[in-house]
Amino acid sequence: RLELTQLSPLPPQDSVSTNFTTSAWLATLVELPETLLSCQVEWLGRVLGNRGMPRITLERQLELLHEELTAKIPTKADHYSGLLKAAEKLRRERLTYISEIVFSSLVKEFSQATDHELQGRFKRTGDLIVSAVCDQEAGITEAVNSLLPWLKDTERFSPQWILAVENTLAEAGKSIMRKGL
């Protein structure tokens, strides 16, 4: 009798086929008016954010897609500008909750507490954590909870790592800038 071994889910940033499919779909959005492109990006950001992929990953993906498309067809650079505008909109929203200075500081503290994100094997995990807190504040209700099963997996990470995740989440939560205050 053949028994399958239990596979753990891929970390969010390793989901290559999802990233390829998403990029292909995003590339089609350049044909839309900017308002519709923005709506589609916002929808996708909420879907991914609730599934353990903070919107900072989409922000970066839009920037990289713009770079690639512009490199391939430089004469259409203006045509692809909606991708950068959508990325900038995501960035601005993220930074309304935690300033860039505080965001960077929290990411740096996480990196230092995790041996520089375990010697580079989990680069930019701090960005994912702090961004998820911003996403949750923006109304993406499962942004943090959907990321935690992977980040706090005791079979994958040490107690020191898990403590750093918890501390970063707590500090990011305290750093939220309340609108209207």
N, C-alpha and C positions, 0 to 999 in steps of 0.2 A: 504494500500500500504506500502510495506516494503522499507525503505530507509537505505542505508548503510552509516555508518559514515565515514568521511574521515580519513584515516589512514596515519600517517606520516611514512616515511621510517625509518627502523631501523638504528641506528648509525652503522658505518662500523664495529666496533669490536663486535657487537652483532649478526652478521649474522652467526648463529651457523650452519645451514644446509650447507651453502656455505663453511664454514671452514671444516666441516666433509668431504664433497665431495672433496674439494681441497686436504685435507690430504690423503684421499684414493688414489687419482690420483698421488700425490707426492710420496707416498710409492711405487708405481709401477716404478718410475723413477730410483730406485736404481739398476735395472737390466740393465740400459743403460750405455754405456761408458761415462766417466765424461764429455767429450765435448758435447755430446748430452744432458745429464742431465742439464748441464749449460745452453744450448740453450733453453731448455724447461722452465727452471726456469726464464730465462730472458724474454721469451715470456709471461709467466703468470704474471710476475711482471709488465710488461707494460700494459697488459689487466686490471689487478686489479688497478694499479696506475691511469689509466685513468677513473676509475669508483669509485673513492673515498676511495680506500684502499691503502695508501702509502706502498711502498715496505718494509718498516721496519716491517710491519705485516707479510709478507712472510719470511723475514729474521728470525724472531722469530719462526714462524711456522716450518721452516726447522730445527731449533735447537731443538725444542720440539719434533718433529717427530723422529729425531735422538735419543734423550733420550729415548723415548717410545720404539722404535724398539730395541735399544740396551738392554734395561731393559728386554724385552720379550725374546730376543734371543741373549744373550751376545756373543756367539761364532761367530756371524756374524757382530760384531761391525765394523770390517774393511770394510765389504761389504757396510755398510751404511755411510761410511765416505764422500762419494760424496755429501750427504745432507749438512754436515757441511762446506764443501768446497764451495758449492754454496751459503750458508748463509754468509760465510766470504767474498765472492766476492761481494755480495750485500752491505755488511757493508763497505768494502774498497771503493767501488764506492761512497756511500753516504758520506763518510768522506773525499773524495777528494773535495767536494764542501763546506762543513762546517766542521771545525776541531771538534774533539771529545770534547775538552774543551769548545769551543763556543757553540756547539750543547747542551751540558749539561747545560750550563749557561742559554741559551734561554729557555730550558725546565723548569728549576728551576724558572726563572722569571715568566713564564706563570703560573706555579703552585701557586706561591705566589700571583699573581694578581687575581686568580680565587678561592681563599679560598681552596687551595690545591685540585684543580680540583673538586670544589664543594664537599668537604669533602669525597673524594675518589670515588664518584659515576661515575666519568669520568676519571679514572686513565689513565695516559700516553697519554692524548690528546695532550699535548705539543710535545711529540715525533712524533705524527702523523702530526702535523702542520709543524714542522721543517723538517721532512722527506719528506713531500710533496713538500716543496720548493727545496730540493735537487733533488727529482725525476723530477721536472719540469726542473731544470737546466740540467739534464741528457737526456732531450728530450721527457719526458712524458708530452706532451703539456697540458693535462687537469688535471694534478695531483692536483693542487691547486683549480682550479675552480670546480672540481667534489666533493671536500671535503667541500667547503664553504656553500652550501645550508643547510647542517646539522649543521655545526659549528656556523652559523650566524642566525639560526632559532629563530626569536623573540618570538615565542610562547613557545619555549623550554628554551631559555637562556635570562639572564638579559642583559641590556645595558653594564654593567661592564664586563661581560664575552665576549661579542661581541667586545668591545674595546680591551680587552686583546688578542683576536684572531687577530684583525687587527694589533695591535702593534707587536705581535710576528711574523706575516707574514712580516711586514715591516723590522723588525730587522734582521730576517733570510735572507731576500733579500739583505740587506746591507752587510751581513756577508759572502756572497758567495765568495769563492776564485776562481778567474778567472784563468783558465788554461793558461799557457804561459806568465803570468805576473810576 
